[in-house]
């Protein structure tokens, strides 16, 4: 199969610039057309290893970036219900209390890292488990008080009889 003659024009030798697409005289390539091409991106402005300044963010409608691109909501972190969950552990509701304690401890950590929705969610779960633990603690405490009063009453009755 034959492709025919080449189109008219200068077809002898490499393209201008030694095959790099740039004339030799403008970019400092060696005269023989060999060597590293010049140009390209080069080092970043200000050199390598230097940090960008913390001021002078480009003007725009959004301002400087915050944590995860969001500005923190106004106010304090949500309530973590830590005491309720600790009382739940002490009130023989140890599984519910420990799970609630884990969620309670996650509230402030998530708030500080910028996960505001996660902090609200953990606070809601800690509140539910804390209330369950607190109710369990109150029930166990009431049973202990009644039991203690019964024995004290029986002891007093035995002493008087």
Secondary structure, DSSP 8 states (H G I E B T S, - for coil): -------SS--SSS-TTTTTSS-HHHHT--TTS-S----S--S-TT-TT----SS----SSS-S--GGG----SS------HHHHHHHHHTT-HHHHHHHHHHHHHHHHHHHHT-HHHHHHHHHHHHHHHHHHHHHHHHHHHHHHHHHHHHHHHHHHHHH-
